[in-house]
Amino acid sequence: MTYNVFSGTLNHSQLRSICARTEENVETVNDLVLSQQDKPQTYRTVREISWETGIHRSSVFRIICKDYSV
C-alpha cells in the first residue's frame, strides 16, 4: 500500500519510519544510550529503552542503528 504524504508517494515502511523517527524520539533514545557511557559494565537493552520511553522496540533499534552506524 502506498500513501501520498506532502505530494510524494511513500510505501508503508517509509511512512512508519517517518512517524517513529521524530526529533523528540531520537533525542530521548540518544539521551538514554549516552547516559550509559560513563558507567562501565552497565547497559540498557533495546527492550528496556522501549519500555521506558513507550517507543516500539523496532523503532528504538532503527534509531540506534542509524545514529550509531551499527
PDB file as gemmi writes it, atoms N, CA and C in Angstrom:
CRYST1    1.000    1.000    1.000  90.00  90.00  90.00 P 1                      
ATOM      1  N   MET A   1       0.844  -1.172   0.000  1.00  0.00           N  
ATOM      2  CA  MET A   1       0.000   0.000   0.000  1.00  0.00           C  
ATOM      3  C   MET A   1       0.887   1.232   0.000  1.00  0.00           C  
ATOM      4  N   THR A   2       0.529   2.243  -0.752  1.00  0.00           N  
ATOM      5  CA  THR A   2       1.298   3.480  -0.784  1.00  0.00           C  
ATOM      6  C   THR A   2       0.459   4.629  -0.263  1.00  0.00           C  
ATOM      7  N   TYR A   3       1.121   5.608   0.271  1.00  0.00           N  
ATOM      8  CA  TYR A   3       0.457   6.781   0.827  1.00  0.00           C  
ATOM      9  C   TYR A   3       1.020   8.020   0.149  1.00  0.00           C  
ATOM     10  N   ASN A   4       0.201   9.011  -0.003  1.00  0.00           N  
ATOM     11  CA  ASN A   4       0.639  10.262  -0.582  1.00  0.00           C  
ATOM     12  C   ASN A   4       0.802  11.262   0.556  1.00  0.00           C  
ATOM     13  N   VAL A   5       2.030  11.525   0.931  1.00  0.00           N  
ATOM     14  CA  VAL A   5       2.312  12.428   2.033  1.00  0.00           C  
ATOM     15  C   VAL A   5       3.115  13.590   1.493  1.00  0.00           C  
ATOM     16  N   PHE A   6       2.621  14.814   1.678  1.00  0.00           N  
ATOM     17  CA  PHE A   6       3.289  16.016   1.187  1.00  0.00           C  
ATOM     18  C   PHE A   6       3.590  15.908  -0.305  1.00  0.00           C  
ATOM     19  N   SER A   7       2.633  15.442  -1.062  1.00  0.00           N  
ATOM     20  CA  SER A   7       2.689  15.293  -2.520  1.00  0.00           C  
ATOM     21  C   SER A   7       3.787  14.336  -2.988  1.00  0.00           C  
ATOM     22  N   GLY A   8       4.207  13.435  -2.149  1.00  0.00           N  
ATOM     23  CA  GLY A   8       5.146  12.377  -2.533  1.00  0.00           C  
ATOM     24  C   GLY A   8       4.508  11.041  -2.225  1.00  0.00           C  
ATOM     25  N   THR A   9       4.970   9.999  -2.860  1.00  0.00           N  
ATOM     26  CA  THR A   9       4.400   8.685  -2.621  1.00  0.00           C  
ATOM     27  C   THR A   9       5.344   7.880  -1.750  1.00  0.00           C  
ATOM     28  N   LEU A  10       4.820   7.365  -0.650  1.00  0.00           N  
ATOM     29  CA  LEU A  10       5.612   6.579   0.290  1.00  0.00           C  
ATOM     30  C   LEU A  10       4.966   5.221   0.472  1.00  0.00           C  
ATOM     31  N   ASN A  11       5.802   4.204   0.645  1.00  0.00           N  
ATOM     32  CA  ASN A  11       5.230   2.905   0.982  1.00  0.00           C  
ATOM     33  C   ASN A  11       5.060   2.820   2.500  1.00  0.00           C  
ATOM     34  N   HIS A  12       4.457   1.735   2.960  1.00  0.00           N  
ATOM     35  CA  HIS A  12       4.120   1.588   4.378  1.00  0.00           C  
ATOM     36  C   HIS A  12       5.341   1.680   5.284  1.00  0.00           C  
ATOM     37  N   SER A  13       6.451   1.038   4.929  1.00  0.00           N  
ATOM     38  CA  SER A  13       7.629   1.048   5.804  1.00  0.00           C  
ATOM     39  C   SER A  13       8.256   2.435   5.877  1.00  0.00           C  
ATOM     40  N   GLN A  14       8.225   3.195   4.808  1.00  0.00           N  
ATOM     41  CA  GLN A  14       8.760   4.552   4.837  1.00  0.00           C  
ATOM     42  C   GLN A  14       7.895   5.454   5.705  1.00  0.00           C  
ATOM     43  N   LEU A  15       6.595   5.289   5.623  1.00  0.00           N  
ATOM     44  CA  LEU A  15       5.687   6.087   6.433  1.00  0.00           C  
ATOM     45  C   LEU A  15       5.891   5.787   7.911  1.00  0.00           C  
ATOM     46  N   ARG A  16       6.043   4.511   8.249  1.00  0.00           N  
ATOM     47  CA  ARG A  16       6.244   4.115   9.638  1.00  0.00           C  
ATOM     48  C   ARG A  16       7.529   4.732  10.166  1.00  0.00           C  
ATOM     49  N   SER A  17       8.595   4.723   9.382  1.00  0.00           N  
ATOM     50  CA  SER A  17       9.863   5.242   9.846  1.00  0.00           C  
ATOM     51  C   SER A  17       9.801   6.763  10.017  1.00  0.00           C  
ATOM     52  N   ILE A  18       9.026   7.450   9.199  1.00  0.00           N  
ATOM     53  CA  ILE A  18       8.868   8.888   9.364  1.00  0.00           C  
ATOM     54  C   ILE A  18       8.143   9.179  10.670  1.00  0.00           C  
ATOM     55  N   CYS A  19       7.137   8.407  10.984  1.00  0.00           N  
ATOM     56  CA  CYS A  19       6.360   8.625  12.206  1.00  0.00           C  
ATOM     57  C   CYS A  19       7.188   8.339  13.461  1.00  0.00           C  
ATOM     58  N   ALA A  20       8.029   7.324  13.425  1.00  0.00           N  
ATOM     59  CA  ALA A  20       8.775   6.903  14.611  1.00  0.00           C  
ATOM     60  C   ALA A  20      10.034   7.727  14.836  1.00  0.00           C  
ATOM     61  N   ARG A  21      10.655   8.207  13.775  1.00  0.00           N  
ATOM     62  CA  ARG A  21      11.911   8.943  13.910  1.00  0.00           C  
ATOM     63  C   ARG A  21      11.673  10.439  14.052  1.00  0.00           C  
ATOM     64  N   THR A  22      10.857  10.801  15.023  1.00  0.00           N  
ATOM     65  CA  THR A  22      10.673  12.219  15.304  1.00  0.00           C  
ATOM     66  C   THR A  22      11.901  12.714  16.051  1.00  0.00           C  
ATOM     67  N   GLU A  23      12.105  14.001  16.001  1.00  0.00           N  
ATOM     68  CA  GLU A  23      13.255  14.594  16.689  1.00  0.00           C  
ATOM     69  C   GLU A  23      13.197  14.274  18.184  1.00  0.00           C  
ATOM     70  N   GLU A  24      12.008  14.304  18.742  1.00  0.00           N  
ATOM     71  CA  GLU A  24      11.832  14.025  20.170  1.00  0.00           C  
ATOM     72  C   GLU A  24      12.213  12.577  20.496  1.00  0.00           C  
ATOM     73  N   ASN A  25      11.768  11.617  19.682  1.00  0.00           N  
ATOM     74  CA  ASN A  25      12.087  10.206  19.924  1.00  0.00           C  
ATOM     75  C   ASN A  25      13.581   9.952  19.781  1.00  0.00           C  
ATOM     76  N   VAL A  26      14.185  10.530  18.747  1.00  0.00           N  
ATOM     77  CA  VAL A  26      15.628  10.342  18.539  1.00  0.00           C  
ATOM     78  C   VAL A  26      16.405  10.913  19.719  1.00  0.00           C  
ATOM     79  N   GLU A  27      16.014  12.096  20.168  1.00  0.00           N  
ATOM     80  CA  GLU A  27      16.697  12.724  21.302  1.00  0.00           C  
ATOM     81  C   GLU A  27      16.538  11.897  22.580  1.00  0.00           C  
ATOM     82  N   THR A  28      15.341  11.382  22.815  1.00  0.00           N  
ATOM     83  CA  THR A  28      15.080  10.571  24.006  1.00  0.00           C  
ATOM     84  C   THR A  28      15.934   9.310  24.013  1.00  0.00           C  
ATOM     85  N   VAL A  29      15.970   8.603  22.885  1.00  0.00           N  
ATOM     86  CA  VAL A  29      16.764   7.372  22.796  1.00  0.00           C  
ATOM     87  C   VAL A  29      18.250   7.702  22.936  1.00  0.00           C  
ATOM     88  N   ASN A  30      18.708   8.753  22.266  1.00  0.00           N  
ATOM     89  CA  ASN A  30      20.119   9.130  22.370  1.00  0.00           C  
ATOM     90  C   ASN A  30      20.503   9.477  23.800  1.00  0.00           C  
ATOM     91  N   ASP A  31      19.631  10.189  24.512  1.00  0.00           N  
ATOM     92  CA  ASP A  31      19.915  10.531  25.912  1.00  0.00           C  
ATOM     93  C   ASP A  31      20.091   9.267  26.753  1.00  0.00           C  
ATOM     94  N   LEU A  32      19.230   8.281  26.540  1.00  0.00           N  
ATOM     95  CA  LEU A  32      19.332   7.039  27.318  1.00  0.00           C  
ATOM     96  C   LEU A  32      20.581   6.243  26.954  1.00  0.00           C  
ATOM     97  N   VAL A  33      20.926   6.217  25.681  1.00  0.00           N  
ATOM     98  CA  VAL A  33      22.121   5.487  25.248  1.00  0.00           C  
ATOM     99  C   VAL A  33      23.367   6.185  25.768  1.00  0.00           C  
ATOM    100  N   LEU A  34      23.431   7.494  25.623  1.00  0.00           N  
ATOM    101  CA  LEU A  34      24.619   8.243  26.048  1.00  0.00           C  
ATOM    102  C   LEU A  34      24.770   8.289  27.567  1.00  0.00           C  
ATOM    103  N   SER A  35      23.672   8.141  28.301  1.00  0.00           N  
ATOM    104  CA  SER A  35      23.756   8.166  29.762  1.00  0.00           C  
ATOM    105  C   SER A  35      24.496   6.948  30.307  1.00  0.00           C  
ATOM    106  N   GLN A  36      24.726   5.960  29.470  1.00  0.00           N  
ATOM    107  CA  GLN A  36      25.397   4.735  29.907  1.00  0.00           C  
ATOM    108  C   GLN A  36      26.904   4.773  29.678  1.00  0.00           C  
ATOM    109  N   GLN A  37      27.397   5.770  28.944  1.00  0.00           N  
ATOM    110  CA  GLN A  37      28.803   5.782  28.551  1.00  0.00           C  
ATOM    111  C   GLN A  37      29.770   5.899  29.728  1.00  0.00           C  
ATOM    112  N   ASP A  38      29.424   6.636  30.736  1.00  0.00           N  
ATOM    113  CA  ASP A  38      30.339   6.821  31.863  1.00  0.00           C  
ATOM    114  C   ASP A  38      30.143   5.789  32.974  1.00  0.00           C  
ATOM    115  N   LYS A  39      29.333   4.776  32.714  1.00  0.00           N  
ATOM    116  CA  LYS A  39      29.071   3.727  33.699  1.00  0.00           C  
ATOM    117  C   LYS A  39      29.525   2.391  33.117  1.00  0.00           C  
ATOM    118  N   PRO A  40      30.760   1.992  33.385  1.00  0.00           N  
ATOM    119  CA  PRO A  40      31.262   0.745  32.802  1.00  0.00           C  
ATOM    120  C   PRO A  40      30.469  -0.475  33.271  1.00  0.00           C  
ATOM    121  N   GLN A  41      30.328  -1.419  32.369  1.00  0.00           N  
ATOM    122  CA  GLN A  41      29.667  -2.702  32.613  1.00  0.00           C  
ATOM    123  C   GLN A  41      28.181  -2.546  32.939  1.00  0.00           C  
ATOM    124  N   THR A  42      27.571  -1.458  32.486  1.00  0.00           N  
ATOM    125  CA  THR A  42      26.124  -1.308  32.599  1.00  0.00           C  
ATOM    126  C   THR A  42      25.577  -1.009  31.213  1.00  0.00           C  
ATOM    127  N   TYR A  43      24.403  -1.467  30.952  1.00  0.00           N  
ATOM    128  CA  TYR A  43      23.776  -1.177  29.668  1.00  0.00           C  
ATOM    129  C   TYR A  43      22.283  -1.376  29.783  1.00  0.00           C  
ATOM    130  N   ARG A  44      21.564  -0.748  28.880  1.00  0.00           N  
ATOM    131  CA  ARG A  44      20.125  -0.963  28.742  1.00  0.00           C  
ATOM    132  C   ARG A  44      19.911  -1.684  27.427  1.00  0.00           C  
ATOM    133  N   THR A  45      19.039  -2.648  27.437  1.00  0.00           N  
ATOM    134  CA  THR A  45      18.712  -3.340  26.202  1.00  0.00           C  
ATOM    135  C   THR A  45      17.719  -2.493  25.407  1.00  0.00           C  
ATOM    136  N   VAL A  46      17.570  -2.838  24.139  1.00  0.00           N  
ATOM    137  CA  VAL A  46      16.584  -2.158  23.305  1.00  0.00           C  
ATOM    138  C   VAL A  46      15.201  -2.305  23.921  1.00  0.00           C  
ATOM    139  N   ARG A  47      14.919  -3.466  24.451  1.00  0.00           N  
ATOM    140  CA  ARG A  47      13.614  -3.714  25.078  1.00  0.00           C  
ATOM    141  C   ARG A  47      13.408  -2.803  26.289  1.00  0.00           C  
ATOM    142  N   GLU A  48      14.447  -2.625  27.099  1.00  0.00           N  
ATOM    143  CA  GLU A  48      14.332  -1.756  28.273  1.00  0.00           C  
ATOM    144  C   GLU A  48      14.119  -0.292  27.866  1.00  0.00           C  
ATOM    145  N   ILE A  49      14.857   0.152  26.851  1.00  0.00           N  
ATOM    146  CA  ILE A  49      14.687   1.524  26.369  1.00  0.00           C  
ATOM    147  C   ILE A  49      13.273   1.699  25.815  1.00  0.00           C  
ATOM    148  N   SER A  50      12.800   0.692  25.101  1.00  0.00           N  
ATOM    149  CA  SER A  50      11.455   0.735  24.549  1.00  0.00           C  
ATOM    150  C   SER A  50      10.417   0.841  25.662  1.00  0.00           C  
ATOM    151  N   TRP A  51      10.575   0.054  26.689  1.00  0.00           N  
ATOM    152  CA  TRP A  51       9.633   0.053  27.803  1.00  0.00           C  
ATOM    153  C   TRP A  51       9.646   1.401  28.531  1.00  0.00           C  
ATOM    154  N   GLU A  52      10.852   1.961  28.738  1.00  0.00           N  
ATOM    155  CA  GLU A  52      10.970   3.229  29.457  1.00  0.00           C  
ATOM    156  C   GLU A  52      10.389   4.400  28.678  1.00  0.00           C  
ATOM    157  N   THR A  53      10.511   4.366  27.367  1.00  0.00           N  
ATOM    158  CA  THR A  53      10.111   5.512  26.551  1.00  0.00           C  
ATOM    159  C   THR A  53       8.732   5.370  25.931  1.00  0.00           C  
ATOM    160  N   GLY A  54       8.252   4.140  25.791  1.00  0.00           N  
ATOM    161  CA  GLY A  54       6.988   3.925  25.108  1.00  0.00           C  
ATOM    162  C   GLY A  54       7.126   3.884  23.597  1.00  0.00           C  
ATOM    163  N   ILE A  55       8.362   3.887  23.105  1.00  0.00           N  
ATOM    164  CA  ILE A  55       8.636   3.802  21.668  1.00  0.00           C  
ATOM    165  C   ILE A  55       8.777   2.324  21.318  1.00  0.00           C  
ATOM    166  N   HIS A  56       8.199   1.906  20.204  1.00  0.00           N  
ATOM    167  CA  HIS A  56       8.233   0.497  19.827  1.00  0.00           C  
ATOM    168  C   HIS A  56       9.682   0.000  19.710  1.00  0.00           C  
ATOM    169  N   ARG A  57       9.891  -1.269  20.075  1.00  0.00           N  
ATOM    170  CA  ARG A  57      11.233  -1.871  20.045  1.00  0.00           C  
ATOM    171  C   ARG A  57      11.930  -1.704  18.708  1.00  0.00           C  
ATOM    172  N   SER A  58      11.223  -1.983  17.633  1.00  0.00           N  
ATOM    173  CA  SER A  58      11.866  -1.893  16.319  1.00  0.00           C  
ATOM    174  C   SER A  58      12.243  -0.452  15.981  1.00  0.00           C  
ATOM    175  N   SER A  59      11.470   0.499  16.467  1.00  0.00           N  
ATOM    176  CA  SER A  59      11.808   1.909  16.235  1.00  0.00           C  
ATOM    177  C   SER A  59      13.051   2.299  17.020  1.00  0.00           C  
ATOM    178  N   VAL A  60      13.146   1.842  18.254  1.00  0.00           N  
ATOM    179  CA  VAL A  60      14.350   2.100  19.067  1.00  0.00           C  
ATOM    180  C   VAL A  60      15.560   1.493  18.375  1.00  0.00           C  
ATOM    181  N   PHE A  61      15.418   0.269  17.890  1.00  0.00           N  
ATOM    182  CA  PHE A  61      16.515  -0.409  17.212  1.00  0.00           C  
ATOM    183  C   PHE A  61      16.946   0.378  15.970  1.00  0.00           C  
ATOM    184  N   ARG A  62      15.977   0.847  15.183  1.00  0.00           N  
ATOM    185  CA  ARG A  62      16.293   1.617  13.977  1.00  0.00           C  
ATOM    186  C   ARG A  62      16.993   2.924  14.311  1.00  0.00           C  
ATOM    187  N   ILE A  63      16.535   3.601  15.356  1.00  0.00           N  
ATOM    188  CA  ILE A  63      17.172   4.858  15.770  1.00  0.00           C  
ATOM    189  C   ILE A  63      18.618   4.600  16.169  1.00  0.00           C  
ATOM    190  N   ILE A  64      18.866   3.563  16.949  1.00  0.00           N  
ATOM    191  CA  ILE A  64      20.224   3.249  17.389  1.00  0.00           C  
ATOM    192  C   ILE A  64      21.098   2.885  16.191  1.00  0.00           C  
ATOM    193  N   CYS A  65      20.585   2.050  15.302  1.00  0.00           N  
ATOM    194  CA  CYS A  65      21.373   1.628  14.143  1.00  0.00           C  
ATOM    195  C   CYS A  65      21.724   2.791  13.229  1.00  0.00           C  
ATOM    196  N   LYS A  66      20.787   3.661  12.959  1.00  0.00           N  
ATOM    197  CA  LYS A  66      21.051   4.786  12.053  1.00  0.00           C  
ATOM    198  C   LYS A  66      21.942   5.833  12.684  1.00  0.00           C  
ATOM    199  N   ASP A  67      21.779   6.107  13.973  1.00  0.00           N  
ATOM    200  CA  ASP A  67      22.559   7.150  14.614  1.00  0.00           C  
ATOM    201  C   ASP A  67      23.970   6.695  15.003  1.00  0.00           C  
ATOM    202  N   TYR A  68      24.139   5.421  15.257  1.00  0.00           N  
ATOM    203  CA  TYR A  68      25.433   4.920  15.700  1.00  0.00           C  
ATOM    204  C   TYR A  68      26.084   4.005  14.667  1.00  0.00           C  
ATOM    205  N   SER A  69      25.525   3.930  13.475  1.00  0.00           N  
ATOM    206  CA  SER A  69      26.065   3.131  12.370  1.00  0.00           C  
ATOM    207  C   SER A  69      26.402   1.708  12.790  1.00  0.00           C  
ATOM    208  N   VAL A  70      25.483   1.082  13.504  1.00  0.00           N  
ATOM    209  CA  VAL A  70      25.683  -0.287  13.973  1.00  0.00           C  
ATOM    210  C   VAL A  70      25.298  -1.243  12.870  1.00  0.00           C  
TER     211      VAL A  70                                                      
END                                                                             
